[in-house]
Structure formats: structure tokens, C-alpha cells
Amino acid sequence: MRNIRAVYQKLREVKYHHYVALLKIYSKKIPSNCKYNYLYTVSTDKNKNEVKIGLCLLHQPDLNFKEIHPHIVDVCQYPHHCANCNGFVINFSKEMVKELFEEELKDIKLKEKKYPDICALEWVLEQSVVGLPPFSTIQKMYYAIKKWLSKNRVL
């Protein structure tokens, strides 16, 4: 990359691509992404082993998890259970995923492990002496004139 502005632009692109990848993960139609899925822990008596079972609480009167009516509970544990489910509701919105991504970027150890490319680009930006050049009014006028000319089909 030739200058610091190109590094900054690349950092923005890389962060955006990681955000989109995380958004794809959280918007898949799998049981853990459903609003009505609840992981219930069942322990065996002999070996004290715990097994987690995904339950669909779609038809429950209220979702307080204190009063669960067992006769209207479905098991929803694998992705093929969600494939034809009409009651599937995504648990995470775009804003929630963006907040999760920003929280991951705040944790330095997690960021170093999960996003090394972002760390490298941030390191390059920290090492630059000049910093980012400000967006001058001349550049602003240039882009405004260019936009106006292209809109009026002069160019």
C-alpha cells in the first residue's frame, strides 16, 4: 500500500468483511439462532454426565422458562429440524451482531487470535508518523463538482 490513506481504507474493508461474515453466521437457519430455542441440560444419574438438548418453546404461553408445559415442547437440536420450521425467528438483529463484533474488537487477546489482519493494519497505522491527512475543503469541492457533472452527464 502506497500511503496511509490506502492502509486506512483497507482496514475499513477488512472490518466490513469480517462483520458480514459474522452476520452470515448469526443469520443461518440453525437452532442456536432461533428465538424460541432453549438449551436444556439433562444430567444422568450414574456418571453425572450432562447432555444438552435443544427445545423449541414456540407454543409455550410465555417464555419465562419457569413454567414449561412438556406436552407442547418439541425437540429442535439439529439444523434439519429448522429447515421446514414455520416458527423460526432469528434471535440476532444486525445491530446486535454489530455490537457483538465491536465487543470482540475491544478484547485485545481475542482480536489478536481471531482477527490478525485487523491487528496488523492497526499496527501499521500506529507506526505512521504523519497520521491520516484531513479531508480538505478543496477535495470536498472537487468531489461535489465531479458528482454534479456526472449527474448532469457532462462527463
C-alpha positions as CSV (number, residue, x, y, z in Angstrom):
1,M,0.0,0.0,0.0
2,R,1.4,3.3,-1.1
3,N,0.2,5.7,1.6
4,I,-1.5,5.8,4.9
5,R,-4.9,6.6,3.4
6,A,-4.8,3.3,1.5
7,V,-4.0,1.4,4.7
8,Y,-6.9,3.1,6.5
9,Q,-9.2,2.2,3.6
10,K,-8.0,-1.4,3.6
11,L,-8.7,-1.6,7.4
12,R,-12.2,-0.4,6.9
13,E,-12.7,-3.0,4.1
14,V,-11.3,-5.8,6.2
15,K,-13.5,-4.9,9.2
16,Y,-16.6,-4.8,7.0
17,H,-15.8,-8.2,5.5
18,H,-15.4,-9.7,9.0
19,Y,-18.7,-8.1,10.0
20,V,-20.5,-9.5,7.0
21,A,-19.1,-13.0,7.8
22,L,-20.2,-12.8,11.4
23,L,-23.6,-11.6,10.2
24,K,-23.9,-14.6,7.9
25,I,-23.1,-16.9,10.8
26,Y,-25.7,-15.3,13.1
27,S,-28.4,-15.3,10.4
28,K,-28.2,-19.0,9.4
29,K,-31.3,-21.1,10.0
30,I,-29.9,-23.3,12.8
31,P,-31.4,-24.0,16.2
32,S,-28.9,-21.8,18.2
33,N,-30.0,-18.8,16.2
34,C,-33.7,-19.2,16.8
35,K,-35.5,-17.0,19.3
36,Y,-37.6,-19.9,20.7
37,N,-34.7,-22.4,21.1
38,Y,-33.7,-23.2,24.6
39,L,-30.8,-25.4,25.6
40,Y,-32.0,-27.7,28.4
41,T,-29.3,-29.6,30.4
42,V,-30.1,-33.1,31.3
43,S,-27.8,-35.0,33.7
44,T,-27.6,-38.7,34.0
45,D,-27.8,-40.3,37.5
46,K,-24.9,-42.8,37.3
47,N,-21.9,-40.9,35.7
48,K,-23.0,-37.3,36.4
49,N,-22.6,-36.6,32.7
50,E,-24.6,-33.7,31.3
51,V,-26.3,-33.7,27.9
52,K,-27.8,-30.5,26.3
53,I,-31.0,-30.9,24.4
54,G,-32.4,-28.1,22.2
55,L,-36.1,-27.5,22.9
56,C,-38.5,-25.4,20.8
57,L,-40.6,-23.2,23.1
58,L,-42.7,-21.7,20.3
59,H,-46.1,-23.0,21.6
60,Q,-45.5,-22.0,25.2
61,P,-47.8,-19.5,26.7
62,D,-44.9,-17.3,27.9
63,L,-41.2,-17.6,27.6
64,N,-40.2,-17.1,31.2
65,F,-38.6,-20.6,31.4
66,K,-40.2,-21.2,34.8
67,E,-43.4,-22.9,33.7
68,I,-42.7,-25.2,30.8
69,H,-45.6,-27.3,29.6
70,P,-44.0,-30.6,28.5
71,H,-46.9,-31.7,26.3
72,I,-46.3,-28.8,23.8
73,V,-42.5,-28.9,23.6
74,D,-40.6,-30.0,20.5
75,V,-37.0,-31.1,20.3
76,C,-35.1,-28.9,18.0
77,Q,-31.5,-29.8,18.1
78,Y,-30.1,-30.2,14.6
79,P,-30.2,-27.9,11.6
80,H,-32.5,-30.2,9.6
81,H,-35.1,-29.6,12.4
82,C,-35.2,-25.9,11.5
83,A,-35.2,-26.4,7.7
84,N,-39.0,-26.6,7.5
85,C,-40.0,-24.8,10.7
86,N,-42.5,-22.0,10.1
87,G,-42.0,-20.6,13.6
88,F,-38.2,-19.9,13.1
89,V,-37.4,-16.3,14.2
90,I,-33.8,-15.0,14.1
91,N,-32.6,-14.2,17.5
92,F,-30.0,-11.6,16.4
93,S,-30.6,-8.3,14.6
94,K,-28.0,-6.5,12.5
95,E,-27.4,-4.0,15.4
96,M,-26.9,-6.8,17.9
97,V,-24.3,-8.5,15.6
98,K,-22.6,-5.2,15.1
99,E,-22.4,-4.7,18.9
100,L,-21.0,-8.2,19.3
101,F,-18.4,-7.6,16.7
102,E,-17.4,-4.3,18.3
103,E,-17.1,-6.0,21.7
104,E,-14.9,-8.7,20.1
105,L,-12.6,-6.0,18.7
106,K,-12.3,-4.3,22.1
107,D,-10.9,-7.5,23.6
108,I,-7.3,-7.4,22.6
109,K,-6.5,-11.1,23.1
110,L,-9.5,-12.3,21.2
111,K,-8.7,-9.8,18.4
112,E,-5.1,-11.0,18.1
113,K,-6.3,-14.6,17.9
114,K,-9.4,-14.2,15.7
115,Y,-8.6,-11.1,13.6
116,P,-4.8,-10.9,13.0
117,D,-5.2,-9.0,9.7
118,I,-7.0,-6.2,11.6
119,C,-4.3,-6.1,14.2
120,A,-1.6,-5.9,11.5
121,L,-3.3,-3.0,9.7
122,E,-3.9,-1.1,13.0
123,W,-0.2,-1.6,13.9
124,V,0.8,0.0,10.5
125,L,-1.5,2.9,11.3
126,E,0.0,3.3,14.7
127,Q,3.6,3.3,13.3
128,S,2.8,6.1,10.8
129,V,4.2,9.5,12.0
130,V,2.0,11.6,9.8
131,G,-1.4,10.1,10.6
132,L,-4.4,10.4,8.4
133,P,-4.4,13.6,6.3
134,P,-7.6,15.6,6.8
135,F,-10.2,15.7,4.1
136,S,-9.7,19.2,2.8
137,T,-12.3,21.6,1.5
138,I,-10.7,21.6,-1.9
139,Q,-11.1,17.8,-2.1
140,K,-14.7,18.2,-0.9
141,M,-15.4,20.8,-3.6
142,Y,-13.7,18.6,-6.3
143,Y,-15.9,15.6,-5.4
144,A,-19.0,17.7,-5.3
145,I,-18.3,19.2,-8.8
146,K,-17.4,15.8,-10.1
147,K,-20.7,14.3,-8.7
148,W,-22.7,17.2,-10.2
149,L,-21.0,16.9,-13.6
150,S,-21.6,13.1,-13.7
151,K,-25.2,13.6,-12.6
152,N,-25.8,16.1,-15.4
153,R,-24.0,13.8,-17.9
154,V,-21.4,16.4,-18.8
155,L,-18.5,14.0,-18.3
